[in-house]
Amino acid sequence: MTNFKQEIAKQIAKATNLEEKELEAYIEIPKDVKNGDYAFPCFRLAKELKKAPPQIANEIKDKLVMDETIIEKIEVLGGYLNFYSNGQALAKEVLTEIDKNEAYGKSEMGKGKNILVEYSSPNIAKPFHIGHLRTTVIGSALYNIYQYLGYHTIGMNHLGDYGTQFGKLIEGYKRWGNEYNLDDNPIEELMKIYVRINELCKEDETVLDACRENFRLLEQKDNYCVELWERFKTVSLKEFQKIYDMLGIRV
């Protein structure tokens, strides 16, 4: 596989007549991806070449002859030479290496270390929306990567299953539960109840007080409120699990 840093150092060495290995040690990975994949700080050469870093950067750039299948663009930013690798070539090389080696990238760098990855964390009785999908996919990818690197990885899916909104949902179910079938499309039905009770709370302060009382009872382990809350959780989790299964994600 192409060693990009080595290739960059090789070409800079030709342009400056300086030692290739020393130059390679100077090459950095920019903090901002907008500044390329590799950066060479010309400040390192200012004393030796007795020139300002931006001047050195421009002079080296003019002399560089880079293979475009490896480095497709070079830019000068202040005293830095920024190199942009050829994305297609890099992807092709990586995929070729992965195809040759099933354990590509695997290591024990995380051995003996713990890491916690929290992701998804949807709210009970509410739809699983695009924001949850994004954090689920990213979180699961991070979980797999850390595990592949030898870390003891803990995935955490913290559910939004508590708060005054459940007092509202309980109140709504008390009033209109027989109008909604939680066995079919439970999230959608629970959401309808929540929207309806929320509107009523805006119209009547006493209804909001009743919702707050429901949550107080839930905190005190009132049997009826806890039973409803558990049911809301159960049907919600069942629906969420369908999405996780479809995505092939373990939570």
Legacy VTK file of the C-alpha trace (Angstrom):
# vtk DataFile Version 3.0
C-alpha trace
ASCII
DATASET POLYDATA
POINTS 251 float
0.000 0.000 0.000
1.262 3.479 -0.875
2.923 5.340 1.985
1.636 8.861 1.312
3.877 10.568 3.869
6.921 8.794 2.487
6.045 9.784 -1.087
5.524 13.435 -0.097
8.836 13.501 1.810
10.599 11.915 -1.153
9.421 14.633 -3.531
10.175 17.461 -1.069
13.672 16.008 -0.627
14.215 16.183 -4.390
13.038 19.791 -4.446
15.202 20.905 -1.508
18.168 18.487 -1.475
17.399 17.775 2.190
17.267 14.424 4.013
14.090 12.468 3.162
13.690 10.725 6.540
14.002 13.994 8.447
11.431 15.641 6.176
9.015 12.748 6.624
9.169 13.226 10.402
7.995 16.831 9.948
4.838 15.938 7.999
1.641 16.409 10.010
-2.039 15.506 9.747
-4.033 18.791 9.664
-6.597 19.242 12.436
-9.088 20.619 9.923
-9.852 18.281 7.005
-10.383 21.349 4.810
-6.622 21.835 4.954
-5.891 18.534 3.262
-4.758 15.098 4.382
-1.121 15.984 5.077
0.709 19.207 5.853
4.375 20.087 5.707
5.368 22.995 8.025
7.985 25.065 6.239
8.842 26.850 9.508
11.165 23.904 10.121
13.306 24.976 7.156
13.284 28.746 7.725
16.540 28.837 9.700
18.390 26.503 7.367
17.198 28.118 4.132
17.185 31.664 5.587
13.810 32.494 4.052
10.289 33.199 5.275
8.112 30.055 5.582
5.482 31.226 3.032
8.257 31.880 0.498
9.747 28.450 1.136
6.311 26.840 0.750
5.703 28.511 -2.601
9.175 27.699 -3.911
8.887 24.028 -2.958
5.405 23.832 -4.490
6.744 25.153 -7.816
9.416 22.446 -7.889
7.284 19.509 -6.779
6.339 16.857 -9.300
3.651 14.721 -7.668
1.921 11.693 -9.145
-1.739 12.806 -9.458
-2.891 9.266 -8.776
-1.407 9.736 -5.288
-1.650 13.475 -4.532
-4.256 15.333 -6.568
-3.778 18.838 -5.172
-1.192 20.924 -3.293
-1.949 24.285 -1.671
0.077 26.831 0.257
-1.506 28.117 3.454
0.733 30.504 5.331
3.925 28.614 6.012
2.375 25.231 5.281
2.277 23.046 2.202
-1.033 21.193 2.271
-1.410 17.939 0.355
-4.725 16.419 -0.724
-4.553 12.708 -1.445
-6.405 11.187 -4.368
-9.544 9.872 -2.683
-10.394 7.336 -5.379
-6.907 5.862 -5.418
-6.781 5.708 -1.623
-10.203 4.036 -1.398
-9.204 1.506 -4.053
-5.986 0.649 -2.215
-7.730 0.299 1.139
-10.474 -1.920 -0.303
-7.861 -4.061 -2.015
-5.980 -4.474 1.279
-9.220 -5.302 3.121
-10.039 -7.912 0.497
-6.640 -9.537 1.075
-6.814 -9.427 4.861
-9.970 -10.163 6.885
-8.340 -8.705 10.001
-7.397 -5.406 8.280
-6.991 -2.646 10.853
-7.550 -4.935 13.822
-5.346 -4.358 16.855
-5.025 -4.748 20.608
-4.383 -1.052 21.253
-7.408 -0.916 23.552
-6.600 -4.036 25.541
-7.361 -3.541 29.226
-9.223 -0.281 28.560
-12.946 0.427 28.856
-14.946 2.712 26.631
-18.614 3.727 26.760
-20.501 4.634 23.593
-23.954 6.127 24.033
-26.169 6.238 20.999
-29.729 6.374 19.712
-31.497 7.203 23.011
-35.026 7.680 21.617
-37.936 8.918 23.689
-40.516 6.361 24.730
-43.960 6.788 23.120
-42.576 9.074 20.412
-41.559 8.330 16.807
-38.028 7.231 15.990
-36.969 10.195 13.831
-34.054 10.963 11.499
-31.952 12.416 14.336
-32.179 9.112 16.187
-31.268 7.239 13.017
-28.113 9.346 12.598
-26.893 8.817 16.167
-27.793 5.127 16.004
-25.715 4.502 12.878
-22.755 6.630 14.034
-22.867 5.170 17.551
-23.018 1.611 16.293
-20.092 2.251 13.927
-18.002 3.657 16.798
-18.962 0.696 18.984
-17.772 -1.759 16.318
-14.551 0.176 15.655
-13.542 0.375 19.318
-14.366 -3.286 19.830
-12.239 -4.151 16.776
-9.357 -2.245 18.333
-9.468 -4.377 21.451
-11.356 -2.085 23.830
-13.879 -3.472 26.288
-16.727 -1.585 24.653
-20.035 -0.865 26.356
-22.939 0.307 24.220
-25.525 2.362 26.067
-28.970 3.187 24.759
-30.378 5.628 27.318
-34.120 5.845 26.806
-36.106 8.995 27.479
-38.645 7.199 29.638
-39.332 9.570 32.505
-40.622 13.059 33.104
-43.799 15.140 33.207
-44.697 14.086 29.660
-45.545 10.644 31.030
-47.911 12.230 33.501
-49.605 13.765 30.464
-49.658 10.493 28.584
-51.160 8.684 31.571
-53.850 11.363 31.880
-54.619 11.140 28.184
-54.911 7.373 28.360
-57.188 7.633 31.396
-59.528 9.862 29.410
-59.435 8.333 25.930
-57.506 5.069 26.127
-60.429 3.029 24.826
-60.391 5.096 21.606
-56.851 4.013 20.674
-55.510 0.565 19.822
-51.974 0.241 21.143
-51.595 -3.190 19.558
-51.534 -1.651 16.079
-49.093 1.200 15.402
-48.510 1.831 19.143
-46.077 4.752 18.688
-48.450 6.529 16.347
-51.389 5.963 18.671
-49.489 7.110 21.760
-48.355 10.199 19.900
-51.963 11.025 19.034
-52.891 10.756 22.717
-49.954 12.953 23.714
-50.768 15.667 21.172
-54.416 15.632 22.218
-53.731 15.897 25.968
-51.116 18.571 25.364
-53.672 20.723 23.556
-56.143 20.219 26.395
-53.491 21.256 28.930
-53.100 24.576 27.074
-56.837 25.173 27.327
-57.357 24.024 30.906
-54.801 24.512 33.703
-56.566 21.936 35.893
-55.777 19.235 33.314
-52.094 20.144 33.522
-52.330 19.861 37.304
-53.829 16.386 36.891
-50.898 15.426 34.642
-48.420 16.616 37.239
-50.259 14.596 39.856
-49.984 11.504 37.660
-46.233 11.937 37.460
-46.044 12.405 41.231
-47.950 9.138 41.645
-45.627 7.446 39.151
-42.624 8.544 41.211
-44.348 7.116 44.302
-44.838 3.762 42.519
-48.604 3.991 42.231
-49.671 0.609 40.789
-51.956 1.966 38.064
-49.506 4.626 36.847
-46.539 2.247 36.922
-48.542 -0.388 35.029
-49.414 2.109 32.280
-45.866 3.445 32.144
-44.493 -0.092 31.803
-46.950 -0.794 29.001
-45.964 2.378 27.141
-42.306 1.328 27.446
-42.925 -2.230 26.321
-44.847 -1.359 23.156
-42.369 1.414 22.302
-39.328 -0.820 22.713
-40.958 -3.479 20.565
-41.346 -0.949 17.740
-37.828 0.441 18.187
-36.414 -3.089 18.072
-37.937 -3.589 14.624
-35.845 -0.638 13.380
-32.678 -1.866 15.114
-33.184 -5.338 13.628
-33.721 -3.872 10.168
-30.452 -1.907 10.502
-28.594 -4.893 11.922
-27.676 -2.895 15.019
-27.287 -4.250 18.531
-28.326 -1.922 21.341
LINES 1 252
251 0 1 2 3 4 5 6 7 8 9 10 11 12 13 14 15 16 17 18 19 20 21 22 23 24 25 26 27 28 29 30 31 32 33 34 35 36 37 38 39 40 41 42 43 44 45 46 47 48 49 50 51 52 53 54 55 56 57 58 59 60 61 62 63 64 65 66 67 68 69 70 71 72 73 74 75 76 77 78 79 80 81 82 83 84 85 86 87 88 89 90 91 92 93 94 95 96 97 98 99 100 101 102 103 104 105 106 107 108 109 110 111 112 113 114 115 116 117 118 119 120 121 122 123 124 125 126 127 128 129 130 131 132 133 134 135 136 137 138 139 140 141 142 143 144 145 146 147 148 149 150 151 152 153 154 155 156 157 158 159 160 161 162 163 164 165 166 167 168 169 170 171 172 173 174 175 176 177 178 179 180 181 182 183 184 185 186 187 188 189 190 191 192 193 194 195 196 197 198 199 200 201 202 203 204 205 206 207 208 209 210 211 212 213 214 215 216 217 218 219 220 221 222 223 224 225 226 227 228 229 230 231 232 233 234 235 236 237 238 239 240 241 242 243 244 245 246 247 248 249 250
